[in-house]
Amino acid sequence: MTWIVVKQYFITGSNDPDWATQTHMWAQLSGSDTQTYSYDDEQEAWEKAVELQSADSTGRKYRVVKQ
């Protein structure tokens, strides 16, 4: 089983529809060169998620999901 670290995706703008205020989580956006993180061990994945969230100055949240 593989565990993937996903991060919160912010949709911004003053004319955003109501659905834009919901939490959307992504491993990687299409066309992005953002590094993805996948692990065989759930604990390792959570440790990476905590590390990334602590280092993220935007305040976005990170989670781990089963693939």
Secondary structure by P-SEA (a helix, b strand, c coil): cbbbbbbbbbbbccccccccccbbbbccccccccbbbbcccaaaaaaaaaaaaaacccccccccccc
